[in-house]
Structures are given as C-alpha cells and as structure tokens.
Amino acid sequence: MKPYQIGVMVMPKGDPSKQTIRNARWNKKAGYKTKGFNLKGDVADRFAEACNKAGVSQAAKIMEFMEKFISEVNN
C-alpha cells in the first residue's frame, strides 16, 4: 500500500486510522512539525523526571529552550 499524502506530510505506511489522518491535518494547519533526535538514555530519563517534577511537558520545555537560544543568537 502507498502511504497517504496530505500536503507535504506523508502519513505512515499501511492503513492509518481516521484519527491519525485528522491529527496530521490539524498539525499541518497549526504549523507543527515533528523533530526527532537521539539523546543519551540517562540524559533523556533525567530530563523526563525533571519535567514531571516541575509539572511541565517535555515538549513545552524543549520549545522554551529553543526560543531562548534563538533569541540569544539573534540579539
């Protein structure tokens, strides 16, 4: 089976559910992109634990770090 293509976003191979397709459309419309990267396991585990302890999502904290870095570089 060919993967579904929504705009420039390619859906998972196989037969994605209607919810998966709706989520992909919403993410594209809202301007979200998936970024993947590898981290050492202990760093990732400590980061997840710290985020849980602080009551913040990992994605929100990473976005905060990214915005701060962008600001520092551009100013």
CYANA upper distance limits for C-alpha pairs under 8 A (distance plus 0.5 A):
  1 MET  CA     13 LYS  CA      7.57
  1 MET  CA     14 GLY  CA      6.48
  1 MET  CA     15 ASP  CA      8.43
  2 LYS  CA     13 LYS  CA      7.14
  2 LYS  CA     14 GLY  CA      7.85
  3 PRO  CA     10 VAL  CA      6.99
  3 PRO  CA     11 MET  CA      6.12
  3 PRO  CA     12 PRO  CA      6.46
  3 PRO  CA     13 LYS  CA      5.18
  3 PRO  CA     14 GLY  CA      7.09
  3 PRO  CA     15 ASP  CA      8.46
  4 TYR  CA     10 VAL  CA      6.42
  4 TYR  CA     11 MET  CA      5.51
  4 TYR  CA     12 PRO  CA      7.79
  4 TYR  CA     13 LYS  CA      8.04
  5 GLN  CA      9 MET  CA      6.29
  5 GLN  CA     10 VAL  CA      4.95
  5 GLN  CA     11 MET  CA      6.36
  6 ILE  CA     10 VAL  CA      6.71
  6 ILE  CA     11 MET  CA      7.81
  6 ILE  CA     24 ALA  CA      8.25
  6 ILE  CA     25 ARG  CA      7.51
  9 MET  CA     24 ALA  CA      8.03
  9 MET  CA     28 LYS  CA      8.12
 11 MET  CA     16 PRO  CA      7.76
 11 MET  CA     21 ILE  CA      7.86
 11 MET  CA     24 ALA  CA      8.12
 12 PRO  CA     16 PRO  CA      6.94
 16 PRO  CA     20 THR  CA      6.47
 16 PRO  CA     21 ILE  CA      7.25
 17 SER  CA     21 ILE  CA      6.98
 18 LYS  CA     22 ARG  CA      6.65
 19 GLN  CA     23 ASN  CA      6.54
 20 THR  CA     24 ALA  CA      6.68
 21 ILE  CA     25 ARG  CA      6.77
 22 ARG  CA     26 TRP  CA      6.66
 23 ASN  CA     27 ASN  CA      6.52
 24 ALA  CA     28 LYS  CA      6.67
 25 ARG  CA     29 LYS  CA      6.64
 26 TRP  CA     30 ALA  CA      6.47
 27 ASN  CA     31 GLY  CA      6.54
 27 ASN  CA     32 TYR  CA      5.45
 27 ASN  CA     33 LYS  CA      7.73
 28 LYS  CA     32 TYR  CA      6.35
 28 LYS  CA     33 LYS  CA      7.91
 39 LEU  CA     43 VAL  CA      7.26
 39 LEU  CA     44 ALA  CA      6.69
 40 LYS  CA     44 ALA  CA      6.81
 41 GLY  CA     45 ASP  CA      6.52
 42 ASP  CA     46 ARG  CA      6.54
 43 VAL  CA     47 PHE  CA      6.53
 44 ALA  CA     48 ALA  CA      6.63
 45 ASP  CA     49 GLU  CA      6.66
 46 ARG  CA     50 ALA  CA      6.55
 47 PHE  CA     51 CYS  CA      6.62
 47 PHE  CA     58 GLN  CA      8.20
 48 ALA  CA     52 ASN  CA      6.70
 48 ALA  CA     58 GLN  CA      7.06
 49 GLU  CA     53 LYS  CA      6.62
 50 ALA  CA     54 ALA  CA      6.60
 51 CYS  CA     55 GLY  CA      6.43
 51 CYS  CA     56 VAL  CA      5.72
 51 CYS  CA     57 SER  CA      6.61
 51 CYS  CA     58 GLN  CA      6.48
 51 CYS  CA     61 LYS  CA      8.17
 52 ASN  CA     56 VAL  CA      6.78
 52 ASN  CA     57 SER  CA      7.79
 56 VAL  CA     60 ALA  CA      7.34
 56 VAL  CA     61 LYS  CA      7.44
 57 SER  CA     61 LYS  CA      6.90
 58 GLN  CA     62 ILE  CA      6.62
 59 ALA  CA     63 MET  CA      6.58
 60 ALA  CA     64 GLU  CA      6.69
 61 LYS  CA     65 PHE  CA      6.77
 62 ILE  CA     66 MET  CA      6.67
 63 MET  CA     67 GLU  CA      6.63
 64 GLU  CA     68 LYS  CA      6.67
 65 PHE  CA     69 PHE  CA      6.65
 66 MET  CA     70 ILE  CA      6.62
 67 GLU  CA     71 SER  CA      6.63
 68 LYS  CA     72 GLU  CA      6.69
 69 PHE  CA     73 VAL  CA      6.67
 70 ILE  CA     74 ASN  CA      6.55
 71 SER  CA     75 ASN  CA      6.47
